[in-house]
C-alpha cells in the first residue's frame, strides 16, 4: 500500500491530472485547514486504496471522482509543506474538512535512499519561516549531495549564503566578511578555537557522525554565546536507529569507522542506553605524495596528518529525560616547506535535559576542553624557525529553563558561566608591528619577536532571557532577547539586546527582519599579555541588522532574498609617534554589508539551485601613519555565484549525477618588498591589502551510485574538481632568490588544478 501511495504521489508531483468526471459520477471533496480553520495550500491528496491523486488549489480544496466499484473502507492522505501528513478515514459523498498541524511531511520518503544508519532524505524546498534569521544548516543529506567538498563538511558550510573561506583551497570559515577569530565554533557544547586541521586545509568535523551543523550568520538566540561575525554549532549523532549501526568510509581524504550500539534489552521500553564510537584518520599524505611524484605540486611534503575520535554514551531513564556524555579528541601535524604546526584538542561534555511538565524543559550543559596550538621543536631547517606553544583550558556550565505559555509562546532564560586557564610560552611574533587586518602572503617578515612565558586565568558569567511570541494576531511571530555579561576577561559589564520578527503571508510570502547588538572580548594571547601592556581594553562590539523575504513559487521552487548591514568597533594598534611604542587601543571601526539571493527547485528526479552573494567590508584604523586608514580586510569577498543541478536515475533513484559551478571574487592581499638581512632576505609590508588574488572559478562533477540492500547500503562515489582560475592556495615569498638575487612572491601550488577523488562507504 505504501509503495502504491508513493508512486501515485510522484505522478501527482510530475503533473498528473485526472480526467473530468463523467456526468452523474460521485465526487469526494475535501478542504485542508490549519488548527485555526485557515486554508492551507496543500501539495495534493491521495486516495490510498484506489491509487487516485488530486491536486489542491490555493484555498486547500481538492476533489476525487469515485468509481462505482470501490472498497468499503477508504482513506485519504493529504500532503502540505511544513505540515504533518494527515491520514483520514472517509465516507463517500461527504465533504471533508482536514486539519493539518505543523511538522515534517513524509513526502520526501518517496525519494529517500533507503537502508543504512543515516537516512538520506530529499526534503522539498520551502521558505524559511524561523526566527533564526540568517541561519542555515548542513545535514548528512545535504552534505552527501554537495559537489566540490570531497567529504569535507567545511566545504559544504562554505557553500551556505554569507559564508566564505580564506583562499581557494582553504577550509577556514569566514562569516559575513568577519575575521576567523570573530566566529565561535562548538561541537556538542565544546568550544574549538581552531575548527580545521593542518592550519586550515581541512575541516575538523567528522562527516559520518554529524547530525546537523548550524551556521548563524545573523543574530543567534540569546542562549548562544556572543560573537561579532556569527557562530557554528555542530551536533553529533546520539545513537543507533536499530540495535547496532555503523559506517566504514574509505576515500582519498581519510579512512573512518564508526559504530553505534544499543545497550538496553528493549528499545521500546525505558530506560534506554546507547554507545557511539568513531575514529577517523587522514590518508592525505599518500594522496598528495602521488601528485608530488608526478610534478603536479611544488611543496616538499614531510608530514601532513590528522585524525579525530569520538565516544558518546546516551542514557534515557524515562521518555522525558536524556543524559549525554561525550568525549572528543582531535589532532593534526603539518611539516613542509617553511610550515611547522601542531594542533591538539581534548574535550568532554555532559548534557542533561528533562521535561517535568508538558510545556516545561530543563537543560544543563557542562563542557570542558583543552586545546593547544604550537610550533614544536624539529630538526627540519627552514627560514624564520621558531618554537612556541599556546594552550588553553576552558570550562563551561550552562543552565536553561524553557517554559511554554499561552497558545504557542515560549519563555527561555538561564545562565552561562565558565573558567579559562591559558598559558603562552616561546617565541611569538609581536603583532603590534603588523598593520591591523593585514591579509599577508606566507613570508618571513621583517618583524620583531617577543619571548613570553605567561599564565592567564579569568572567569566568565552571562545571564540571558528571551521570549518567543508566535501567531500574534494570527500572522506575526516575534522573538526578543537580552544577554547580560557580568564577568569576563575585560571586567566590563555589558548588555546585548536583540529582536527578530517574521510575517508569513497567505500568498506564500514570508517577510523577516532582525536587529541587535553583540559583544565579544578578544582572548588572543598577545593582546592579553602583561609584557605588552594591554590593560584597560574594552570588548569589541557590532550592531547587526538583517531584512529579507522569501517566496514560494509553487512548481518553480523557492526564492529568498536577504540584505544585511553590520557596524563594528574594534581593537587596533596605535602607531603614531606621540605614543612611542605601539599599543592596542579601542579606536578601530568597521562597516560591512551585502545581500544574498538564492533559488531552489526540486521535482521528481531533478534538483537545481542558484545563488548570488554580494559582500563589501571595510575596516578603519585612525591611528595608521604609514598605510591607508581604511582598507578592505581579508574577508572582503565581493561577488560569489554558485550554480548546481542533480539528476537521480534508476528505479530506486540510487544513481546520482551532479554538476556545480562556483565563481568568486579574489580575496585582498598585501604587497611585500624584500629587505636584505645578514644572511638572507626578509620581507616588509609596503602595501596594506592593496591588491586582490585572482578570481576563483571551479567546475565540479559528482557521480555516486547507492545500492541499498536489506542489511547495508553501499555508496561508491567519484568526484572531479577542475580549477579554471584563481588556483591560489596562498602566496609564498621565499627567503632566497636565484644567484643571490632578491626573491619573488609566487603562488604556492598545493592543489593540482584537476583533482579526482574516489570514495567507498558502507553503512548498516
PADO-745614 format. One record per residue (C-alpha): x, y, z negated; residue in one letter; residue number from 1. Coordinates in steps of 0.1 Angstrom, whole numbers, plus 5000, padded with zeros to 4 digits. Each point is the difference from the previous one (the first is absolute). Layout:
<recs>
- X  Y  Z  a  NUM
...
</recs>
This chain:
<recs>
- 5000  5000  5000  x  1
- 5028  5024  4991  x  2
- 5017  4994  5032  x  3
- 4968  5007  5021  x  4
- 4995  5032  4980  x  5
- 5035  5012  5007  x  6
- 4998  4992  5037  x  7
- 4967  5018  5002  x  8
- 5014  5030  4982  x  9
- 5030  5002  5024  x  10
- 4976  4999  5029  x  11
- 4981  5029  4984  x  12
- 5032  5021  4995  x  13
- 5010  4993  5036  x  14
- 4968  5017  5013  x  15
- 4976  4971  5001  x  16
- 4964  5012  5004  x  17
- 4967  4982  4997  x  18
- 4975  4999  5029  x  19
- 4969  5020  4996  x  20
- 4973  4981  4981  x  21
- 4972  4983  5020  x  22
- 4965  5013  4996  x  23
- 4985  4986  4968  x  24
- 5033  4988  4986  x  25
- 5003  5000  4963  x  26
- 5025  5027  4987  x  27
- 5019  5003  4968  x  28
- 5010  5035  4990  x  29
- 5025  5009  4973  x  30
- 5012  5032  4984  x  31
- 5034  5003  4983  x  32
- 5002  5025  4971  x  33
- 5024  5008  4971  x  34
- 4989  4996  4963  x  35
- 4985  5035  5001  x  36
- 4979  4991  5030  x  37
- 5020  5021  5026  x  38
- 5005  4984  5034  x  39
- 5033  4982  5006  x  40
- 5015  4998  5035  x  41
- 5007  4963  5002  x  42
- 5020  4982  5026  x  43
- 4974  4974  5006  x  44
- 4980  4971  4987  x  45
- 5000  4962  5007  x  46
- 4973  4974  4997  x  47
- 5021  4972  4987  x  48
- 4979  4969  5009  x  49
- 4992  5013  5035  x  50
- 5033  5015  5009  x  51
- 4983  5033  5010  x  52
- 5017  5034  4997  x  53
- 4984  5034  4998  x  54
- 5015  5034  5002  x  55
- 4992  5028  4975  x  56
- 4992  5035  5009  x  57
- 5013  5031  4982  x  58
- 4971  4998  4975  x  59
- 5008  4964  4990  x  60
- 4971  4984  5020  x  61
- 5004  4966  5018  x  62
- 4975  4977  5017  x  63
- 5000  4963  5008  x  64
- 4978  4982  5025  x  65
- 4990  4967  4985  x  66
- 4994  4969  5021  x  67
- 4969  4979  4995  x  68
- 5021  4970  4990  x  69
- 5021  5009  4969  x  70
- 5009  4985  4966  x  71
- 4977  5004  4971  x  72
- 5026  5019  4980  x  73
- 5020  5029  5015  x  74
- 5027  5023  4986  x  75
- 5015  5032  5013  x  76
- 5035  5014  4994  x  77
- 5005  5038  5003  x  78
- 5035  5015  5005  x  79
- 5011  5036  4994  x  80
- 5034  5016  4996  x  81
- 5010  5006  4963  x  82
- 4969  4980  4988  x  83
- 4996  4965  4988  x  84
- 4983  4976  5024  x  85
- 4963  4995  4991  x  86
- 4987  4964  5003  x  87
- 4962  5000  4998  x  88
- 4973  4973  5004  x  89
- 4973  5012  5023  x  90
- 4964  4995  5011  x  91
- 4989  5004  5036  x  92
- 4977  5029  5007  x  93
- 5011  5020  4969  x  94
- 5021  5032  5002  x  95
- 5031  4998  4979  x  96
- 5017  5026  4979  x  97
- 5035  4988  4993  x  98
- 5021  5018  4973  x  99
- 5038  5001  5007  x  100
- 5024  5007  4971  x  101
- 5035  5014  5003  x  102
- 5028  4975  5004  x  103
- 5020  4980  5026  x  104
- 4983  4984  5029  x  105
- 5010  4964  5010  x  106
- 4997  5010  5037  x  107
- 5038  4998  5002  x  108
- 4998  4963  4993  x  109
- 4991  4995  5037  x  110
- 5036  5009  5007  x  111
- 5017  4987  4969  x  112
- 5031  4980  5007  x  113
- 4991  4971  4977  x  114
- 5021  4977  4978  x  115
- 5029  5009  4978  x  116
- 5006  5019  4969  x  117
- 4995  5035  5013  x  118
- 4969  5004  5022  x  119
- 5006  5025  5028  x  120
- 4967  5018  5006  x  121
- 4994  5024  5028  x  122
- 4978  5026  4983  x  123
- 4980  5023  5022  x  124
- 5011  5036  5001  x  125
- 4980  5023  4978  x  126
- 5001  5036  4989  x  127
- 5018  5005  4966  x  128
- 4975  5013  4974  x  129
- 5023  4997  4970  x  130
- 5010  5027  4976  x  131
- 5037  4992  5004  x  132
- 5004  5024  5029  x  133
- 5032  4994  5020  x  134
- 5005  4965  4987  x  135
- 5004  4969  5022  x  136
- 5009  4964  4994  x  137
- 5019  4971  5015  x  138
- 4986  4965  4994  x  139
- 5013  4966  5012  x  140
- 4976  5002  5029  x  141
- 5011  5035  5012  x  142
- 5036  4992  4995  x  143
- 4998  4967  5019  x  144
- 4987  5019  5031  x  145
- 5026  5029  4997  x  146
- 5025  4999  5029  x  147
- 5034  5015  4996  x  148
- 5004  4990  4964  x  149
- 5016  4965  5002  x  150
- 4985  4991  4967  x  151
- 5010  5031  4981  x  152
- 4971  5016  4981  x  153
- 5017  5034  4999  x  154
- 4998  5001  5038  x  155
- 4962  4994  4997  x  156
- 4999  5028  4974  x  157
- 5018  5024  5024  x  158
- 4972  4994  5026  x  159
- 4975  5015  4976  x  160
- 4989  5037  5005  x  161
- 5022  5024  4982  x  162
- 5029  4975  4994  x  163
- 5033  5001  5018  x  164
- 5035  4987  4995  x  165
- 5035  5016  4999  x  166
- 5012  4990  5034  x  167
- 4990  4976  5027  x  168
- 5014  4969  4983  x  169
- 4993  5009  4963  x  170
- 4975  4984  4978  x  171
- 4999  5030  4976  x  172
- 4966  5015  4994  x  173
- 4994  5038  5003  x  174
- 4965  5012  4992  x  175
- 4987  5032  5016  x  176
- 5036  5012  5007  x  177
- 5011  4996  4964  x  178
- 5034  4989  4988  x  179
- 5004  4963  4989  x  180
- 5003  5009  4963  x  181
- 4966  5018  5003  x  182
- 4982  4967  5004  x  183
- 4992  4976  4971  x  184
- 5000  4963  5008  x  185
- 4985  4972  4978  x  186
- 4998  4963  5002  x  187
- 4974  4987  4976  x  188
- 5006  5029  4977  x  189
- 5038  4997  5002  x  190
- 5016  5032  5013  x  191
- 5027  4998  5027  x  192
- 5024  5028  5006  x  193
- 5012  4984  5032  x  194
- 4973  4980  5019  x  195
- 5023  4988  5027  x  196
- 5029  4975  5005  x  197
- 5035  5008  5013  x  198
- 4998  5038  4995  x  199
- 4968  5004  5021  x  200
- 5003  4973  5027  x  201
- 4971  4978  4989  x  202
- 4971  5003  4976  x  203
- 5000  4983  4966  x  204
- 4964  4986  5001  x  205
- 4995  4963  5006  x  206
- 4975  4998  5030  x  207
- 4988  4965  4989  x  208
- 4990  5011  4965  x  209
- 4984  5034  5005  x  210
- 4963  5002  4994  x  211
- 4999  5037  5009  x  212
- 5023  5029  5003  x  213
- 4983  5034  4996  x  214
- 5017  5032  5011  x  215
- 4985  5032  4986  x  216
- 5010  5030  5022  x  217
- 4976  5023  4982  x  218
- 4988  5005  4965  x  219
- 4998  4967  4982  x  220
- 4979  4991  4971  x  221
- 5009  5017  4967  x  222
- 5008  4965  4986  x  223
- 5031  4999  5023  x  224
- 5032  5017  4991  x  225
- 5007  5032  5019  x  226
- 5024  5006  5029  x  227
- 5005  5029  5024  x  228
- 4995  4980  5032  x  229
- 4979  4970  4991  x  230
- 5003  4964  4987  x  231
- 5003  4964  5012  x  232
- 4982  4974  4978  x  233
- 5007  4963  5009  x  234
- 4978  4972  4985  x  235
- 5012  4964  5003  x  236
- 4977  4970  5002  x  237
- 4984  4986  4968  x  238
- 4997  4963  5006  x  239
- 4989  4972  5023  x  240
- 4967  4997  5019  x  241
- 5002  4963  4995  x  242
- 5017  4977  4975  x  243
- 5034  5007  5016  x  244
- 5009  5024  5028  x  245
- 5034  5009  5015  x  246
- 5020  5015  5029  x  247
- 5032  4992  5017  x  248
- 5012  5029  5022  x  249
- 5030  4999  5023  x  250
- 5011  5028  5023  x  251
- 5030  5018  5012  x  252
- 4995  5024  4971  x  253
- 4998  4977  4970  x  254
- 4990  4966  4986  x  255
- 4972  4999  4974  x  256
- 4981  4975  4980  x  257
- 4970  5006  4977  x  258
- 4977  4978  4980  x  259
- 4969  5007  4980  x  260
- 4986  4973  4977  x  261
- 4968  4998  4979  x  262
- 5009  4988  4965  x  263
- 4965  4994  4988  x  264
- 4980  4969  5005  x  265
- 4968  5015  5013  x  266
- 5001  5032  5021  x  267
- 4963  5006  4994  x  268
- 5003  5001  4962  x  269
- 5018  5023  4977  x  270
- 5027  5003  4989  x  271
- 5019  5002  5033  x  272
- 5037  5002  5005  x  273
- 5024  5001  5030  x  274
- 5037  5004  5007  x  275
- 5016  5017  5031  x  276
- 5036  4996  5009  x  277
- 5017  5017  5030  x  278
- 5036  5003  5013  x  279
- 5013  5018  5031  x  280
- 5036  5001  5013  x  281
- 5013  5019  5030  x  282
- 5014  4984  5032  x  283
- 5011  5034  5013  x  284
- 5037  4994  4999  x  285
- 4998  4972  5026  x  286
- 4976  5019  5022  x  287
- 5021  5031  5002  x  288
- 5031  4979  5002  x  289
- 4988  4986  5033  x  290
- 4994  5034  5015  x  291
- 5034  5012  4987  x  292
- 5017  4970  5017  x  293
- 4982  5009  5032  x  294
- 5013  5036  4997  x  295
- 4964  5015  4997  x  296
- 5008  5017  4967  x  297
- 5031  5018  4988  x  298
- 4999  4996  4962  x  299
- 5027  4977  4985  x  300
- 4976  4980  4976  x  301
- 5014  4985  4969  x  302
- 4970  4995  4977  x  303
- 4963  5007  5008  x  304
- 4979  4981  4976  x  305
- 4968  5004  4979  x  306
- 4974  4979  4981  x  307
- 4969  5003  4979  x  308
- 4983  4977  4975  x  309
- 4967  5001  4982  x  310
- 4984  4980  4972  x  311
- 4964  5006  4988  x  312
- 4977  4983  4975  x  313
- 4963  5009  5000  x  314
- 4976  4990  4972  x  315
- 4963  5006  5000  x  316
- 4986  4990  4966  x  317
- 4965  5010  5011  x  318
- 4983  5014  5031  x  319
- 5004  5034  4984  x  320
- 5037  4999  4991  x  321
- 5033  4997  5019  x  322
- 5036  4999  4990  x  323
- 5028  5003  5025  x  324
- 5037  4997  4991  x  325
- 5025  5007  5029  x  326
- 5038  4998  5003  x  327
- 5018  5016  5030  x  328
- 5036  4999  5012  x  329
- 5015  5018  5030  x  330
- 5036  5002  5011  x  331
- 5020  5010  5031  x  332
- 5036  5007  5009  x  333
- 5013  5017  5031  x  334
- 5037  5003  5009  x  335
- 5010  5011  5035  x  336
- 5018  5029  5017  x  337
- 5001  5026  4972  x  338
- 4969  4989  4982  x  339
- 5003  4981  4966  x  340
- 4967  4999  4981  x  341
- 4983  4977  4975  x  342
- 4964  5001  4988  x  343
- 4985  4979  4973  x  344
- 4966  5000  4982  x  345
- 4986  4979  4971  x  346
- 4965  5008  4990  x  347
- 4969  4986  4982  x  348
- 4964  5010  4993  x  349
- 4971  4989  4979  x  350
- 4966  5010  5013  x  351
- 4969  4993  4979  x  352
- 4964  5009  5010  x  353
- 4967  4993  4982  x  354
- 4964  5009  5006  x  355
- 4983  5001  4966  x  356
- 4968  5014  5016  x  357
- 4983  4999  5034  x  358
- 5013  5035  5008  x  359
- 5031  5002  4978  x  360
- 5035  4990  5010  x  361
- 5031  5002  4978  x  362
- 5035  4996  5014  x  363
- 5035  5000  4985  x  364
- 5033  4999  5020  x  365
- 5034  4995  4985  x  366
- 5029  5001  5024  x  367
- 5038  5001  4997  x  368
- 5026  5003  5027  x  369
- 5038  5002  5003  x  370
- 5014  5013  5032  x  371
- 5036  5005  5011  x  372
- 5015  5018  5029  x  373
- 5037  4998  5004  x  374
- 5031  5002  5022  x  375
- 5019  4971  4984  x  376
- 5037  4993  5000  x  377
- 5013  4981  5031  x  378
- 5033  4993  5018  x  379
- 4985  5013  5032  x  380
- 5016  5032  5010  x  381
- 4980  5029  5016  x  382
- 5001  5038  5000  x  383
- 4985  5017  4970  x  384
- 5001  4969  4979  x  385
- 4985  5005  4965  x  386
- 4987  4979  4971  x  387
- 4968  5010  4982  x  388
- 4970  4985  4982  x  389
- 4966  5016  4994  x  390
- 4976  4978  4979  x  391
- 4967  5006  4983  x  392
- 4977  4982  4976  x  393
- 4964  5012  5003  x  394
- 4971  4989  4977  x  395
- 4964  5008  5007  x  396
- 4967  4995  4980  x  397
- 4966  5010  5014  x  398
- 4967  4996  4983  x  399
- 4968  5009  5019  x  400
- 4962  4998  4995  x  401
- 4975  5001  5028  x  402
- 4964  5005  4991  x  403
- 4971  5001  5024  x  404
- 4970  5023  4993  x  405
- 4970  5012  5018  x  406
- 4990  4983  5033  x  407
- 5035  4995  5015  x  408
- 5023  5024  4981  x  409
- 5034  4992  4984  x  410
- 5021  5016  4972  x  411
- 5036  4990  4998  x  412
- 5025  5011  4973  x  413
- 5032  4988  4983  x  414
- 5037  5006  4992  x  415
- 5032  4992  5019  x  416
- 5032  4999  4979  x  417
- 5036  4989  5006  x  418
- 5036  5000  4989  x  419
- 5029  5005  5024  x  420
- 5036  4990  4992  x  421
- 5026  5007  5026  x  422
- 5038  5000  5004  x  423
- 5022  5014  5027  x  424
- 5037  4993  5003  x  425
- 5027  5003  5027  x  426
- 5008  5024  5028  x  427
- 4971  5019  5013  x  428
- 4997  5026  5027  x  429
- 4991  5034  4986  x  430
- 4967  5006  5017  x  431
- 5002  5037  4991  x  432
- 5026  5003  5028  x  433
- 4975  4989  5026  x  434
- 4973  5022  5015  x  435
- 4965  4991  4987  x  436
- 4980  4976  5022  x  437
- 5030  4994  5024  x  438
- 4994  4972  5024  x  439
- 5036  4988  5004  x  440
- 5017  4975  5023  x  441
- 5020  4972  4984  x  442
- 5034  5016  4993  x  443
- 5027  5005  4975  x  444
- 4991  5036  4991  x  445
- 5024  5026  4986  x  446
- 4983  5002  4967  x  447
- 5011  4998  4963  x  448
- 4995  4969  4979  x  449
- 4991  5000  4963  x  450
- 5009  4973  4975  x  451
- 4970  4991  4978  x  452
- 4993  4977  4971  x  453
- 4967  5011  4985  x  454
- 4970  4985  4984  x  455
- 4966  5017  5001  x  456
- 4968  4990  4982  x  457
- 4966  5016  5001  x  458
- 4964  4991  4993  x  459
- 4969  5006  5022  x  460
- 4964  5005  4989  x  461
- 4970  5008  5023  x  462
- 4963  5001  4993  x  463
- 4974  4998  5028  x  464
- 4963  5002  5006  x  465
- 4977  5000  5030  x  466
- 4964  4996  5009  x  467
- 4985  4986  5032  x  468
- 4964  5011  5009  x  469
- 4986  4980  5028  x  470
- 4969  5007  5022  x  471
- 4993  5035  4985  x  472
- 4968  5011  5017  x  473
- 5002  4968  5020  x  474
- 5028  5014  5021  x  475
- 5031  5012  4982  x  476
- 5028  4980  4982  x  477
- 5022  5020  4976  x  478
- 5031  4993  4979  x  479
- 5017  5024  4977  x  480
- 5031  4991  4980  x  481
- 5026  5015  4977  x  482
- 5035  4987  4990  x  483
- 5018  5017  4971  x  484
- 5037  4994  4995  x  485
- 5008  5004  4963  x  486
- 5036  4988  5001  x  487
- 5027  4992  5026  x  488
- 5037  5007  5007  x  489
- 4994  5038  5005  x  490
- 4980  5004  4967  x  491
- 4976  5023  5020  x  492
- 4963  4992  4995  x  493
- 4978  5003  5030  x  494
- 4965  4994  5015  x  495
- 4992  4985  5034  x  496
- 4964  5003  5010  x  497
- 4985  4985  5032  x  498
- 4966  4998  5017  x  499
- 4987  4978  5029  x  500
- 4967  5000  5018  x  501
- 4985  4979  5028  x  502
- 4967  5005  5018  x  503
- 4988  4969  5021  x  504
- 4974  5013  5024  x  505
- 4972  4978  5016  x  506
- 5015  5007  5034  x  507
- 5030  4978  4992  x  508
- 5022  5030  4992  x  509
- 5020  5002  4968  x  510
- 5013  5034  4988  x  511
- 5029  4999  4975  x  512
- 5021  5024  4981  x  513
- 5023  5003  4969  x  514
- 5023  5025  4984  x  515
- 5022  5000  4969  x  516
- 5033  5007  4983  x  517
- 5027  4974  4992  x  518
- 5033  5001  4982  x  519
- 5031  4979  4999  x  520
- 5031  5002  4979  x  521
- 5033  4991  5017  x  522
- 5020  4973  4983  x  523
- 5030  4999  5023  x  524
- 5031  4993  4979  x  525
- 5020  5029  5013  x  526
- 4971  5025  4994  x  527
- 4997  4987  4964  x  528
- 5037  4999  4994  x  529
- 5011  5020  4970  x  530
- 5034  5005  5016  x  531
- 4984  5020  5028  x  532
- 4980  5022  4977  x  533
- 4964  4994  5011  x  534
- 4980  5009  4969  x  535
- 4967  5019  5003  x  536
- 4988  4987  5033  x  537
- 4963  4998  5006  x  538
- 4981  4973  5018  x  539
- 4995  5003  5037  x  540
- 4964  5005  5011  x  541
- 4978  5000  5031  x  542
- 4965  5011  5010  x  543
- 4984  4977  5024  x  544
- 4967  5003  5020  x  545
- 4985  4976  5025  x  546
- 4969  5004  5022  x  547
- 4988  4973  5024  x  548
- 4971  4984  5018  x  549
- 4993  4966  5014  x  550
- 4974  4989  5026  x  551
- 4986  4965  5007  x  552
- 4998  4998  5038  x  553
- 4981  4968  5001  x  554
- 5014  4976  5027  x  555
- 5027  5026  5007  x  556
- 5015  4995  4966  x  557
- 5009  5025  4973  x  558
- 5019  5034  5002  x  559
- 5014  5019  4970  x  560
- 5017  5033  4997  x  561
- 5018  5013  4969  x  562
- 5017  5033  4996  x  563
- 5023  5008  4970  x  564
- 5022  5028  4985  x  565
- 5025  4999  4971  x  566
- 5018  5028  4983  x  567
- 5029  4991  4977  x  568
- 5023  5014  4973  x  569
- 5034  4983  5000  x  570
- 5034  4998  4984  x  571
- 5028  5015  5021  x  572
- 5037  5008  4995  x  573
- 5009  5036  4995  x  574
- 5032  5008  5019  x  575
- 5003  5038  4998  x  576
- 5033  5012  4986  x  577
- 4983  5019  4971  x  578
- 4994  4968  4981  x  579
- 5035  4986  5005  x  580
- 4997  4962  5000  x  581
- 4970  4986  5019  x  582
- 4970  4991  4978  x  583
- 4966  4985  5004  x  584
- 4970  5024  4999  x  585
- 4962  4999  5004  x  586
- 4999  5026  5028  x  587
- 4995  4977  5030  x  588
- 4967  4999  5019  x  589
- 4985  4981  5029  x  590
- 4970  4998  5022  x  591
- 4988  4971  5021  x  592
- 4969  4992  5020  x  593
- 4986  4980  5028  x  594
- 4972  4978  5014  x  595
- 4994  4963  5007  x  596
- 4976  4987  5026  x  597
- 4992  4963  5003  x  598
- 4977  4978  5020  x  599
- 4993  4963  4994  x  600
- 4979  4976  5021  x  601
- 4992  4963  4997  x  602
- 4976  4979  5020  x  603
- 5000  4963  5005  x  604
- 5035  4988  5011  x  605
- 5014  5035  5004  x  606
- 5014  5027  4977  x  607
- 5016  5034  5007  x  608
- 5012  5030  4980  x  609
- 5016  5033  5006  x  610
- 5013  5027  4977  x  611
- 5017  5034  5002  x  612
- 5017  5018  4971  x  613
- 5013  5036  4998  x  614
- 5023  5009  4971  x  615
- 5018  5032  4994  x  616
- 5021  5005  4968  x  617
- 5022  5028  4988  x  618
- 5021  5004  4969  x  619
- 5012  5034  4987  x  620
- 5031  5008  4979  x  621
- 5003  5037  4993  x  622
- 5035  4995  4984  x  623
- 5017  4987  5032  x  624
- 5028  5023  5010  x  625
- 5015  4980  5029  x  626
- 4971  4982  5016  x  627
- 4965  5011  5010  x  628
- 4977  5004  4971  x  629
- 4973  4980  5016  x  630
- 5005  4967  5018  x  631
- 4981  4969  5011  x  632
- 5008  4972  4976  x  633
- 5008  4964  5009  x  634
- 4964  4989  5000  x  635
- 4988  5026  5025  x  636
- 4986  4975  5025  x  637
- 4980  5023  5023  x  638
- 4983  4978  5026  x  639
- 4992  4963  4998  x  640
- 4978  4980  5025  x  641
- 4991  4963  4996  x  642
- 4980  4978  5023  x  643
- 4992  4963  4994  x  644
- 4978  4972  5013  x  645
- 4994  4964  4994  x  646
- 4981  4971  5016  x  647
- 4991  4968  4983  x  648
- 4998  4969  5023  x  649
- 4990  4964  4996  x  650
- 4969  4984  4986  x  651
- 5010  5009  4964  x  652
- 5016  5032  5011  x  653
- 5033  4988  4986  x  654
- 5023  5013  5028  x  655
- 5007  5037  4996  x  656
- 5016  5023  5026  x  657
- 5009  5035  4987  x  658
- 5015  5030  5016  x  659
- 5011  5032  4983  x  660
- 5015  5033  5009  x  661
- 5016  5025  4976  x  662
- 5014  5035  5007  x  663
- 5014  5022  4973  x  664
- 5018  5033  4999  x  665
- 5036  4999  4989  x  666
- 5009  5008  4964  x  667
- 5020  5030  4990  x  668
- 5038  4996  4996  x  669
- 5028  5023  4989  x  670
- 5031  5009  5019  x  671
- 5034  4990  4986  x  672
- 5035  5013  5008  x  673
- 5033  4980  4994  x  674
- 5025  5015  4976  x  675
- 5035  4986  4997  x  676
- 5010  4988  4965  x  677
- 5033  4985  4989  x  678
- 4998  4966  5017  x  679
- 4966  5000  5018  x  680
- 4971  5020  5012  x  681
- 4971  5011  4979  x  682
- 4968  5018  5010  x  683
- 4982  5031  4989  x  684
- 4965  5012  5007  x  685
- 4999  5029  5025  x  686
- 4963  4997  5011  x  687
- 4972  4992  4976  x  688
- 4974  4978  5018  x  689
- 5006  5021  5031  x  690
- 4993  4972  5025  x  691
- 4979  4969  5005  x  692
- 5008  4964  5007  x  693
- 4987  4986  5033  x  694
- 4963  4992  5001  x  695
- 4990  4964  4993  x  696
- 4981  4979  5027  x  697
- 4994  4964  4993  x  698
- 4980  4972  5017  x  699
- 4989  4970  4980  x  700
- 4987  4966  5013  x  701
- 4987  4974  4976  x  702
- 4989  4965  5008  x  703
- 4986  4978  4973  x  704
- 4983  4966  5000  x  705
- 4981  4989  4970  x  706
- 4991  4963  4996  x  707
- 4976  4994  4971  x  708
- 4996  4964  4989  x  709
- 4981  4985  4972  x  710
- 5029  5004  4975  x  711
- 5024  5025  5014  x  712
- 5003  5030  5023  x  713
- 5030  5003  5023  x  714
- 5009  5034  5014  x  715
- 5027  5002  5026  x  716
- 5009  5036  5012  x  717
- 5023  5016  5025  x  718
- 5006  5038  4999  x  719
- 5020  5022  5023  x  720
- 5008  5036  4992  x  721
- 5015  5022  5026  x  722
- 5015  5034  4991  x  723
- 4995  5023  5030  x  724
- 5015  5030  4984  x  725
- 5011  5014  4967  x  726
- 5019  4969  4989  x  727
- 5018  5018  4972  x  728
- 5002  4981  4967  x  729
- 5023  5027  4987  x  730
- 5028  5022  5012  x  731
- 5035  4990  4990  x  732
- 5028  5025  4997  x  733
- 5033  4982  4997  x  734
- 5031  5009  4980  x  735
- 5024  4993  5028  x  736
- 5001  5010  5037  x  737
- 5019  4987  5030  x  738
- 5037  5008  4999  x  739
- 4995  5021  4968  x  740
- 4975  5022  5018  x  741
- 4970  5014  4981  x  742
- 4973  4972  4998  x  743
- 4966  5005  5015  x  744
- 4965  4991  4987  x  745
- 4981  4974  5019  x  746
- 4970  4977  4996  x  747
- 5007  4969  4980  x  748
- 4986  4970  5018  x  749
- 4986  4978  4973  x  750
- 4970  4986  5021  x  751
- 5004  4988  5035  x  752
- 4975  5018  5024  x  753
- 4982  4967  5008  x  754
- 4992  4979  4970  x  755
- 4983  4966  5001  x  756
- 4985  4985  4969  x  757
- 4987  4965  4993  x  758
- 4980  4989  4970  x  759
- 4984  4968  4988  x  760
- 4976  5000  4970  x  761
- 4981  4971  4985  x  762
- 4975  5006  4972  x  763
- 4975  4978  4983  x  764
</recs>
